Amino acid sequence: MVRLGRRDPELITPVIKALLKQRTRLRVKGRIEEANTLAEKINKLIKSNIAKRLTNISSSNSKEFWKLVKNTKTARRKS
């Protein structure tokens, strides 16, 4: 069970946050190989979340495009 805070970016989902906690635990225990494998999986999930957010960019004008890009880079969850 994880809780998302205001400072967590929008691309961090509860699943990703749980995996990040698991990765941290593995690294603390010294199981670096498993942690690195999990890190690759987390990176793929984050990339797919970013891709989903930016799918409609081709149909938007430049103002909407930069708004989406800026929100993707610096977005924070509002609680």
Secondary structure by P-SEA (a helix, b strand, c coil): cccccccccccccaaaaaaaaaaaaaaaacaaaaaaaaaaaaaaaaaaaaaaaacccccccaaaaaaaaaaaabbbbcc
